[in-house]
Each structure stands twice: as structure tokens, then as C-alpha cells.
């Protein structure tokens, strides 16, 4: 035996064993947005059940009879009595905002009783849906809407809770936004930043009004040595359609409708946030429940001079009046004004069994990500549920994509 060659071979083997294995960053990651429809813990639901039983399952929204354009004085009075009873149960109006309303979990069959056992089935459906997203679809970053806390996210992650980190945006009401991400996808710990600016007041003209809409939430991960920022939104509801093909009346953002007035005041906060993130982290994703058909708006090809009522360039400063209203008529044309450029990820498929709201949940990517995702698409996947389930798992289907990085 050649002793010298044997020693060299041994040293080479030892050196190879001593070399640490470098984990390669993922070439792509699965991303999802999922509105979980008033998802809270079992303890949150028990409080809701106790309250609604105590107040007789009343409704704080005045009901309109068929053919009525406005609620009757009797309906308004009944709603007011309901609100007072709920506030008394909760210990005040601010405390009551942290409890889900009595119509939150009635699902598609309101004649059925709302029980803890039925709510547990809803949570089981959410848990099965998320497990499928992770195991079948390879989803590693999930933006959640309509959740109460980080704890309910950990509950529905189930067996995957040990490998995912979680954060949520603190809020003054039940519904907020949250993230869960597989900690293996990032080379640095994920950084979450709530965006309180999006939580604008429902009625800015009333100094005594303390009700605000939902905040935003940013998650910054480090992938391939560079930051990637995910921006989670759940914007004001009921100002959804530009065209007469949805559940609400077609309206622009300068409409006098109360919901559109709130959404209008969220626009400058959202635009400022996008521009700030774009400077720091050119690779970013804006996703969530926009409560607006931005795909319809994009299809209109509105010239810049018609985006705002004053004819000013949407790429320029968005002047607010004393109450925070701006001159914009369109959400999409205002936020995707070229500074920076944004791209809607098209919906390329809807799985069988996917029901619920359409056109409200979107995924938008920055110009830097579009360059690496030229032919990217997204799809909506069905929510898991049991036969005869009373409280539906969610009235939204998760929207998912594979993001190349």
C-alpha cells in the first residue's frame, strides 16, 4: 500500500466531513391569503355565546323590510336597544367591540343553533384547510384576515405550529390581520410591523366616535440575502364594485356612501405605506381582503387625468382635506401609479367546491418581483368542511400563488 496516498485520502475525507452543509434558500415559496371569518379561540366563542344568549340574539344593524330603501324608525330603535344591551353585558362599548356580533356564526342555515360543538367544527375545518395549504400546496407564508389574535392562528396551525412563527396586529376590535410563516424560509428572524395608519376612524367628524377599521401588518423576511416584505390588508367593506355585477351598488371612491367615504380615507395611508416599503424593500407583496374589485378598476384603463376629481396626476401628492378625504375615485389607479409600479397576480384557476365571496381577495406584486415571475398566476382553493356543518369554516376561499425569488 502506498502510505503517502493513504494519508492524503484520509485527510481529504476528514476535510470533507468537517465542511458544514450550507442550506440553500428556496427557489420559490408558496404564499396564501385567507380570510377566516371571525376566527377566535374557543374561549372567544364562549364569551360570544354568553353575550348573545343574554341579549336574545339581537342585531345591532337596523333591519330593512323587503322593498324598503331605509330602515324604519322601529327598526332603528330596536337596533339601538340591542347595542345598549350588548354594551351593558360587555362592561362598555369599547369592551363590546372585542366580542363577535350575534350574527357572526349563523352560517348558511340560521335556523340551526349556534353551539360550541358546532364552532369546534368550524375550527376543525380551518385547521384542515391550513394543513392542506402547507402539505399539498407548499404554502410557507400565510396572510390571515378576520382573526382575533395570534393564539387562534397557533390553534388552527395544528401540528405545524412548531415550525411556523406567528404575529398579529393589535387592534381595538375583534377583527384584525395576522401572519404565519415557516421559519425555515428566512435567513433572519421575521420582522412584523403593524400599520395603525390604515385603522382610520369610521366617523372622523364625530370626536366622540372611537370606532376604527382594521390596521395593516407588514412581515419582512430575508430570502437569498435580500428582504422580501409582505403587506397584509383588510380594507373597509361594502364599497366593492365599480360595475353592477356584485353584492353592492356600483360606486366610485368619491361616492357619498358611508362605506366608500371610509375606504377613500384609507387610500392615502395605503399609498404612503406602499411607497415607503418600495424604497426599503423593492421585493414586496401586497395581499389580503381588499373589499374592492381592483381587477374591474384595472380593466377600465382610466387615463390619469380622470383618476381624481380635481384632475391632478395620481403619481403626485394626494391632498387630504381637514377630515382626511382625498379626491381619488379609484383604488387601483391611485396605488399603482408608477411610483412604484404594481402588478395584480391574475386568478388562473378556482378549485371545485370553492364558494363564497369573489373578487375581493387579491395578490399584488412589485415590479422587482414581476421581473422574476413573468408568467405567475394564482388560484383559489376550497375550504374544508364536514357534511351538514352548521357554522361554515369561512365565507372566503384561500388565494394562493408560488412566488419565485
ZALUM-965100 format. One record per residue (C-alpha): residue in one letter; x, y, z. Coordinates in steps of 0.5 Angstrom, whole numbers, padded with zeros to 4 digits, always signed. Each point is the difference from the previous one (the first is absolute). Example, Ala and Ser with C-alpha at 12.3 -4.5 7.8 and 13.67 -1.06 7.14 Angstrom:
a+0025-0009+0016
s+0002+0007-0002
# end
This chain:
x+0000+0000+0000
x+0002+0007-0002
x+0001+0003+0007
x+0000+0007-0002
x-0006-0001-0005
x-0004-0003+0006
x+0001+0006+0005
x-0002+0005-0006
x-0006-0004-0001
x-0002+0000+0008
x+0002+0008+0000
x-0005+0001-0006
x-0005-0004+0003
x+0000+0003+0007
x+0000+0007-0003
x-0006-0001-0004
x-0003-0003+0007
x+0002+0007+0003
x-0003+0004-0005
x-0007+0003+0002
x-0006-0001-0004
x-0003+0006-0003
x-0008+0000+0000
x-0001+0003-0007
x-0006+0005+0000
x-0007-0002-0003
x+0000+0002-0008
x-0008+0001+0002
x-0004+0001+0005
x-0008-0002+0001
x-0004+0007+0002
x-0007+0000+0002
x-0005+0005+0002
x-0006-0003+0005
x-0006+0004+0003
x-0002-0005+0005
x-0007+0003+0002
x+0000+0003+0007
x+0005-0006+0003
x+0001+0001+0007
x+0002-0005+0005
x-0005-0005+0004
x+0000+0005+0006
x-0001+0006-0005
x-0006-0004-0003
x-0003-0002+0007
x+0000+0008+0002
x-0004+0001-0006
x-0005-0006+0001
x-0001+0003+0007
x-0001+0007-0002
x-0005-0002-0006
x-0004-0004+0005
x+0000+0005+0005
x-0003+0006-0005
x-0004-0005-0004
x+0004-0001-0006
x-0002+0007-0002
x+0003+0004-0006
x+0004+0007+0000
x-0002+0001-0007
x-0007+0003-0002
x-0003-0005-0004
x-0004+0002-0006
x-0006-0003-0003
x-0001-0002-0007
x-0001+0006-0004
x+0003+0005+0005
x+0006+0004-0002
x+0001+0003+0007
x-0002-0004+0007
x-0006+0002+0003
x+0000+0004+0007
x-0002-0006+0004
x+0006-0004-0003
x+0005+0006+0001
x-0003+0000+0008
x+0001-0008+0000
x+0007+0000-0002
x+0002+0006+0005
x-0003-0004+0006
x+0004-0006-0003
x+0006+0004+0000
x-0001+0002+0007
x-0002-0007+0003
x+0007-0002-0003
x+0004+0006+0003
x-0003-0002+0007
x+0002-0007-0001
x+0007+0001-0002
x+0001+0006+0005
x+0000+0005-0005
x+0000+0002-0007
x+0008-0001-0001
x+0000-0007+0003
x-0006-0002-0004
x+0004+0001-0007
x+0004-0006+0002
x-0005-0004+0000
x-0003-0003-0006
x-0007+0002-0002
x-0006-0004+0001
x-0001-0002-0008
x+0008-0002-0001
x-0001-0007+0000
x-0007-0002-0002
x+0003-0002-0007
x-0005-0002-0006
x-0005-0003+0005
x-0002+0005+0005
x-0006-0005+0003
x+0006-0004+0003
x+0002+0001+0007
x+0007+0003+0001
x+0004-0004+0005
x+0007-0001+0002
x+0000-0007-0003
x-0002+0003-0007
x+0005+0005+0001
x+0005-0005+0001
x-0002-0003-0007
x+0002+0007-0003
x+0007+0000+0003
x+0001-0007-0002
x-0002+0002-0007
x+0005+0006+0001
x+0005-0005+0002
x-0001-0005-0005
x+0001+0006-0006
x+0006+0002+0003
x+0003-0007+0001
x-0001-0001-0008
x+0003+0007-0002
x+0006-0002+0004
x+0001-0007-0002
x-0004+0000-0007
x+0001+0007-0003
x+0007+0001+0003
x-0002+0007+0004
x+0005+0003+0004
x-0003+0007+0001
x-0007+0001+0002
x-0003+0007+0001
x-0007-0001+0004
x-0006+0005+0001
x-0005+0000+0005
x+0003-0003+0005
x+0000+0002+0008
x+0007-0002+0002
x+0007-0004-0001
x-0003-0005+0004
x-0005-0002-0005
x+0005-0001-0005
x+0004-0004+0004
x-0006-0004+0002
x-0002-0001-0008
x+0007-0002-0002
x-0001-0006+0004
x+0006-0005-0001
x+0004+0006-0004
x+0000+0005+0006
x+0007-0003+0002
x+0003+0002-0007
x-0004+0007-0001
x+0001+0006+0003
x-0006+0005+0001
x-0001+0007+0001
x-0007+0005+0000
x-0001+0007+0000
x-0003+0002+0007
x-0007+0004-0001
x-0006+0003+0004
x-0005-0005-0003
x-0001-0008-0001
x+0003+0000-0008
x+0007+0001-0001
x+0005-0003-0005
x+0006-0004+0001
x+0006-0004-0003
x+0002-0007+0001
x+0007-0002-0004
x+0004-0006+0000
x+0007+0002+0004
x+0004-0004-0005
x-0001+0004-0006
x+0003+0006+0003
x+0008+0001+0002
x-0002+0005+0005
x-0006+0000+0005
x-0006+0003-0003
x-0002+0007+0002
x-0007+0002+0001
x-0002+0008+0000
x-0008+0002+0001
x-0002+0005-0004
x-0005+0004+0004
x-0001+0006-0005
x-0005-0005-0004
x-0004+0000+0006
x-0004+0006-0002
x-0006+0003+0004
x-0007-0002-0002
x-0002+0007+0001
x+0005+0005+0000
x-0005+0006+0001
x-0002-0003+0007
x+0005+0001+0005
x-0003-0005+0005
x+0000-0006-0005
x+0005-0005+0001
x-0001-0005-0005
x+0005-0001-0005
x+0001-0005-0006
x+0006-0005+0000
x+0007+0001+0000
x+0005-0003-0004
x+0006-0004+0001
x+0007-0001-0003
x+0004-0006+0000
x+0008+0001-0002
x+0003-0007-0002
x+0008-0001-0002
x+0000-0004-0006
x+0006-0001-0005
x+0003+0005+0005
x-0005+0005-0002
x-0006+0003+0003
x-0007-0002-0002
x-0006+0004+0003
x-0007-0003+0000
x-0005+0005+0002
x-0007-0002+0002
x-0006+0004+0000
x-0008-0001+0001
x-0003+0007-0002
x-0007+0002+0001
x-0005-0004-0002
x-0007+0002-0004
x+0003+0004-0006
x+0002-0005-0004
x-0002+0000-0007
x+0002+0005-0006
x-0005-0004-0004
x-0007-0002+0001
x+0002-0008+0001
x+0001+0000+0007
x-0004-0001+0007
x+0000+0008+0001
x-0002+0006-0004
x+0006+0002-0005
x+0004+0006+0003
x+0006+0004-0001
x+0004+0002+0006
x-0003+0007-0001
x-0007-0002+0002
x-0003+0003+0006
x-0002-0007+0002
x+0003-0001+0007
x+0004-0006-0001
x+0003+0003-0006
x+0002+0006+0004
x+0004-0004+0005
x+0003-0004-0006
x+0002+0007-0003
x+0004+0002+0006
x+0004-0007+0000
x+0003+0002-0006
x+0005+0005+0001
x+0002-0005+0006
x+0001-0006-0004
x+0003+0004-0006
x+0005+0003+0005
x+0002-0007+0003
x+0001-0003-0007
x+0005+0006-0002
x+0004-0001+0007
x+0000-0007-0001
x+0002+0000-0007
x+0006+0004+0002
x+0003-0004+0005
x-0002-0007-0003
x-0001+0000-0007
x-0003-0007+0000
x-0006+0000+0003
x-0007-0003+0000
x-0007+0004+0002
x-0005-0005+0001
x-0007-0001+0004
x-0007+0001+0000
x+0000+0007-0004
x-0008+0000+0000
x+0000+0003-0006
x+0000-0003-0008
x+0007+0003-0001
x+0000-0004-0007
x-0006+0003-0002
x+0003+0007+0001
x+0007-0002-0004
x-0005-0002-0006
x-0002+0007+0000
x+0006+0002-0003
x-0001+0007+0003
x+0004+0006-0002
x+0004+0003+0005
x-0004+0007+0000
x-0006-0004+0002
x+0002-0004+0006
x-0001+0006+0004
x-0006+0005+0001
x+0005+0006-0001
x+0004-0003-0006
x+0006+0000+0004
x+0005-0005-0002
x+0000-0007+0004
x+0007+0000+0001
x+0000+0007+0003
x-0001+0001+0007
x-0007-0002+0003
x-0003+0006+0003
x-0005-0001+0006
x-0005+0005+0003
x-0001+0001+0007
x-0003-0007+0001
x+0005-0004-0004
x-0004-0001-0006
x+0003+0000-0007
x-0002+0002-0007
x+0001-0007-0003
x-0005-0004-0003
x+0003-0007-0001
x+0004-0004+0005
x+0005-0004-0005
x+0002+0006-0005
x+0002+0004+0007
x+0004-0005+0003
x+0003-0003-0007
x+0002+0007-0003
x+0007-0002-0002
x+0003+0002+0007
x+0001-0005+0001
x-0003-0005-0006
x-0004-0006+0003
x-0003-0006-0004
x-0006-0004+0002
x+0001-0007+0000
x-0005-0003-0004
x-0005-0005+0002
x+0001-0006-0004
x-0004-0005+0003
x-0005-0002+0005
x-0001-0007+0003
x-0006-0004+0000
x-0004+0002+0007
x+0003+0007+0000
x-0006+0004+0002
x-0001+0007+0004
x+0002+0007-0002
x+0003+0001-0007
x+0004+0006-0002
x+0002+0003+0007
x+0007-0004+0002
x+0006+0002-0004
x+0007-0001-0001
x+0004+0005-0003
x+0008+0000-0001
x+0005+0006-0001
x+0004+0001-0007
x+0006-0004+0003
x-0004-0006+0002
x-0003+0000-0007
x+0006+0000-0004
x+0001-0007+0004
x-0007-0002-0001
x-0002+0002-0007
x-0005-0006-0001
x-0002+0000+0007
x-0008-0002+0002
x-0004-0001+0006
x-0005-0005+0002
x-0006+0000+0005
x+0000-0007+0004
x-0007-0003+0003
x-0001+0001+0008
x+0000-0007+0003
x-0007-0001+0004
x-0004-0006+0002
x-0006-0002-0003
x-0006+0004+0004
x+0005+0004+0003
x-0004+0006+0003
x+0005+0005+0001
x+0004+0001-0006
x+0007+0000+0000
x+0001+0006-0004
x-0004+0004-0005
x+0006+0001-0004
x+0005-0005-0003
x+0007+0001+0001
x+0004+0003-0006
x+0007-0003-0002
x+0006+0001-0004
x+0007-0003-0001
x+0005+0006+0001
x+0007+0000-0004
x+0005+0003+0004
# end
